[in-house]
Amino acid sequence: MLSIALGALALAACAAQPTTRQGPGIATPVGIGVGALPRPTVGPDGKIRAALLLPLSGPHAAVGEAMLNGASLALFEQGGDRVELVPKDTGGDGGRAAAAARQAIDEGASIVLGPLFAGETAAVAQVAGAARVPVLAFTTDPAQARPGVWILNLLPEPPVRRVVAAARAAGATRFAAIVPESAFGRLVLTAYRRAVADVGGVMVREEVYSGTNPDPAVRRLANYAGRRAPIDAQIRAARAAGTAEGRRRAAQIQREARIPPPDFDALLVADGGEQLRAVAALLPFYDIDNPPVRILATHLLAAMPDAGREPALIGTWYAAPDEARREAFEARFREAYGTAPPIVAGVAFDAAAIAAALAAGGGRREPSAVSLVQPEGFVGALGIVRLLPDGTSQRGLSLMEVRREGVRVIEPAPERFDDRMF
């Protein structure tokens, strides 16, 4: 499973009190031990070696190359003289990824950045764990998170929680969801149920569809037949009179009657790309309109800059990484490489920037150890991010709304973490 957030491709710390110094683009924490993991060590040249495991060949080579460029850009901007990237091609294969990690560690790598896929991450975790080397993985599969293996990419649950909290604050109490029959759909549905319960809402309806035809699931979700039944009964009764007045009355009811709204205030549509458009186009057909129903989407919507071309998506809310920082990163990337980056190139930038922070000891043979786990987190290409003791991560997210002409920021991403979130 290709686990790329925002694209449609699926440690405990024994720490002293940290201090931070602000560098360009990332907060560099200084002076914290890394608990059970050894602190990154420097080679004879005074550099920390960071293995960068990417699919540089095979069907995902273009994505891997963009991520390599993103990581290189981070070191150019964040003091690459202290970090040496050691790129290794995984080909998207778990066995190759494990072998690449082993080779890089044998060559002196003391931190692993990547790999991209969930299966690769599981294989690399065994190698890196045996060597007590930390891993910043690019998968979005939360099952791969564990102490010592952090998921740096955007996990499905935080964006879901962001939009559910926003909908609840706007007055929604009854929630519904329609998700694809996929690993991503199941993750999102589980996260949605938890988020709704945590804000005091009620799950009213949920539907799962398979294949490319979501019509039956949307119809069931809408309870279209049940909502229309009273109107149809009135029409039949009027026609049953068998008179001209009865026929006139039936026609008037057919023309003027309004189907009542569904029994939910907010609806999460958990898909992306053309499949999201297909689901959205069916909503008004079955009289699920925004308003009165607030349509919510996942972070996959951020990969659809033309979402406003689908009328049913206008007004949809979703959460995504810091819009301003993401746009600034994209502009710098485009200037450096001549192409627009996929969002995962920003994740690779953040990983390399964190490695640069770990190298804050400069050329000394015994550098200051820096904890990966700290409440302040880091500031990278996609906004603030922090790594949690269980291997998951948190990112500061913007709340976005789809408009006909594009998207607008409803609530900007936070500039610092609330300590209560840690």
Secondary structure, 3 states (H helix, E strand, C coil): CCCCCCCCCCCCCCCCCCEEEECCCCEEEECCCCCCCCCCCECCCCCEEEEEEECCCCCCHHHHHHHHHHHHHHHHHHCHHHEEEEEEECCCCHHHHHHHHHHHHHCCEEEEECCCCHHHHHHHHHHHHHHCCCEEECCCCHHHCECCEEECCCCCHHHHHHHHHHHHHCCCCEEEEEEECCHHHHHHHHHHHHHHHHCCCEEEEEEEECCCCCHHHHHHHHCHHHHHHHHHHHHHHHHHCCCHHHHHHHHHHHHHCCCCCCCCCEEEECCCHHHHHHHHHHHHHCCCCCCCCEEEECHHHHHCCCHHHCHHHCCCEEEEECHHHHHHHHHHHHHHHCCCCCHHHHHHHHHHHHHHHHCCCCCCCCCCCCCCECCCCEEECCEEEEECCCCCEEECEEEEEEECCEEEEEECCCCCCCHHHC
